[in-house]
Amino acid sequence: MKCPFCGSFDTQVIDSRVNEAGEAIRRRRRCVDCDKRFTTWETAELRPPQIVKTNGTREDFSEAKLREGFRRALHKRPVSTELVDAAVDRIRQRLLTLGEREIPAREVGEQVMKELKKLDKIAYIRFASVYRSFQDVEDFNDVIRDIDQP
């Protein structure tokens, strides 16, 4: 670790402590050259995978786009913001735990449908109709039959 005072790379860790939540480590350090002390924080950096769209382009995962998809599907439906936030968090957490660098957009869409199916059946049908590009009434009937299955 580089000393912020003199720029030396010769530093020693004097003390290490885990924060209360257990998500970060605080380290007190001392520079061997200038004898000044400073604190560093160590946390895990988890990056969501990039989304590979059907046309082959890649883009960064966007929680805002995910929320917008939920918002559109749930327009004028009685579902609280807290439930939507929890669903978005679950999807983000699943993507992080995959440990993949890239993931097909289709997989994210399937996760959204899974969450919407639990939250609101009408929103699930709305999202599915756009996501799966329904062409006729039979496509709607298939999704409605799917809702009745656990």
SULURTA-V968496 format. One record per residue. N is the residue number from 1. RES is the residue in three letters. SS is DSSP state (H for helix, E for strand, L for the rest). PHI is phi in whole degrees, -180 to 180 (none if undefined). Layout:
n->N res->RES ss->SS phi->PHI
n->N res->RES ss->SS phi->PHI
This chain:
n->1 res->MET ss->L phi->none
n->2 res->LYS ss->L phi->-80
n->3 res->CYS ss->L phi->-69
n->4 res->PRO ss->L phi->-73
n->5 res->PHE ss->L phi->-94
n->6 res->CYS ss->L phi->-115
n->7 res->GLY ss->L phi->85
n->8 res->SER ss->L phi->-71
n->9 res->PHE ss->L phi->-95
n->10 res->ASP ss->L phi->-95
n->11 res->THR ss->E phi->-125
n->12 res->GLN ss->E phi->-124
n->13 res->VAL ss->E phi->-84
n->14 res->ILE ss->E phi->-93
n->15 res->ASP ss->E phi->-152
n->16 res->SER ss->E phi->-130
n->17 res->ARG ss->E phi->-141
n->18 res->VAL ss->E phi->-86
n->19 res->ASN ss->L phi->-70
n->20 res->GLU ss->L phi->-60
n->21 res->ALA ss->L phi->-78
n->22 res->GLY ss->L phi->77
n->23 res->GLU ss->L phi->-103
n->24 res->ALA ss->E phi->-148
n->25 res->ILE ss->E phi->-119
n->26 res->ARG ss->E phi->-97
n->27 res->ARG ss->E phi->-122
n->28 res->ARG ss->E phi->-91
n->29 res->ARG ss->E phi->-124
n->30 res->ARG ss->E phi->-132
n->31 res->CYS ss->E phi->-80
n->32 res->VAL ss->L phi->-70
n->33 res->ASP ss->L phi->-78
n->34 res->CYS ss->L phi->-104
n->35 res->ASP ss->L phi->66
n->36 res->LYS ss->L phi->-85
n->37 res->ARG ss->E phi->-112
n->38 res->PHE ss->E phi->-153
n->39 res->THR ss->E phi->-114
n->40 res->THR ss->E phi->-125
n->41 res->TRP ss->E phi->-121
n->42 res->GLU ss->E phi->-118
n->43 res->THR ss->E phi->-134
n->44 res->ALA ss->L phi->-81
n->45 res->GLU ss->L phi->-103
n->46 res->LEU ss->L phi->-109
n->47 res->ARG ss->L phi->-107
n->48 res->PRO ss->L phi->-66
n->49 res->PRO ss->L phi->-69
n->50 res->GLN ss->E phi->-76
n->51 res->ILE ss->E phi->-97
n->52 res->VAL ss->E phi->-99
n->53 res->LYS ss->L phi->-77
n->54 res->THR ss->L phi->-63
n->55 res->ASN ss->L phi->-84
n->56 res->GLY ss->L phi->95
n->57 res->THR ss->L phi->-73
n->58 res->ARG ss->E phi->-120
n->59 res->GLU ss->E phi->-147
n->60 res->ASP ss->L phi->-66
n->61 res->PHE ss->L phi->-61
n->62 res->SER ss->L phi->-124
n->63 res->GLU ss->H phi->-64
n->64 res->ALA ss->H phi->-63
n->65 res->LYS ss->H phi->-67
n->66 res->LEU ss->H phi->-63
n->67 res->ARG ss->H phi->-62
n->68 res->GLU ss->H phi->-64
n->69 res->GLY ss->H phi->-62
n->70 res->PHE ss->H phi->-64
n->71 res->ARG ss->H phi->-60
n->72 res->ARG ss->H phi->-66
n->73 res->ALA ss->H phi->-67
n->74 res->LEU ss->L phi->-95
n->75 res->HIS ss->L phi->-54
n->76 res->LYS ss->L phi->61
n->77 res->ARG ss->L phi->-111
n->78 res->PRO ss->L phi->-82
n->79 res->VAL ss->L phi->-124
n->80 res->SER ss->L phi->-72
n->81 res->THR ss->H phi->-62
n->82 res->GLU ss->H phi->-62
n->83 res->LEU ss->H phi->-67
n->84 res->VAL ss->H phi->-66
n->85 res->ASP ss->H phi->-58
n->86 res->ALA ss->H phi->-65
n->87 res->ALA ss->H phi->-65
n->88 res->VAL ss->H phi->-62
n->89 res->ASP ss->H phi->-62
n->90 res->ARG ss->H phi->-63
n->91 res->ILE ss->H phi->-65
n->92 res->ARG ss->H phi->-59
n->93 res->GLN ss->H phi->-65
n->94 res->ARG ss->H phi->-61
n->95 res->LEU ss->H phi->-64
n->96 res->LEU ss->H phi->-65
n->97 res->THR ss->H phi->-73
n->98 res->LEU ss->H phi->-64
n->99 res->GLY ss->L phi->71
n->100 res->GLU ss->L phi->-90
n->101 res->ARG ss->L phi->-84
n->102 res->GLU ss->E phi->-136
n->103 res->ILE ss->E phi->-146
n->104 res->PRO ss->E phi->-66
n->105 res->ALA ss->H phi->-58
n->106 res->ARG ss->H phi->-59
n->107 res->GLU ss->H phi->-67
n->108 res->VAL ss->H phi->-66
n->109 res->GLY ss->H phi->-60
n->110 res->GLU ss->H phi->-65
n->111 res->GLN ss->H phi->-64
n->112 res->VAL ss->H phi->-62
n->113 res->MET ss->H phi->-62
n->114 res->LYS ss->H phi->-60
n->115 res->GLU ss->H phi->-70
n->116 res->LEU ss->H phi->-65
n->117 res->LYS ss->H phi->-61
n->118 res->LYS ss->H phi->-77
n->119 res->LEU ss->H phi->-80
n->120 res->ASP ss->L phi->-161
n->121 res->LYS ss->H phi->-65
n->122 res->ILE ss->H phi->-66
n->123 res->ALA ss->H phi->-63
n->124 res->TYR ss->H phi->-60
n->125 res->ILE ss->H phi->-66
n->126 res->ARG ss->H phi->-58
n->127 res->PHE ss->H phi->-63
n->128 res->ALA ss->H phi->-62
n->129 res->SER ss->H phi->-65
n->130 res->VAL ss->H phi->-82
n->131 res->TYR ss->H phi->-63
n->132 res->ARG ss->L phi->-97
n->133 res->SER ss->L phi->50
n->134 res->PHE ss->L phi->-57
n->135 res->GLN ss->L phi->-108
n->136 res->ASP ss->L phi->-150
n->137 res->VAL ss->H phi->-64
n->138 res->GLU ss->H phi->-62
n->139 res->ASP ss->H phi->-62
n->140 res->PHE ss->H phi->-64
n->141 res->ASN ss->H phi->-60
n->142 res->ASP ss->H phi->-61
n->143 res->VAL ss->H phi->-69
n->144 res->ILE ss->H phi->-64
n->145 res->ARG ss->H phi->-64
n->146 res->ASP ss->H phi->-65
n->147 res->ILE ss->H phi->-64
n->148 res->ASP ss->H phi->-71
n->149 res->GLN ss->L phi->-88
n->150 res->PRO ss->L phi->-68
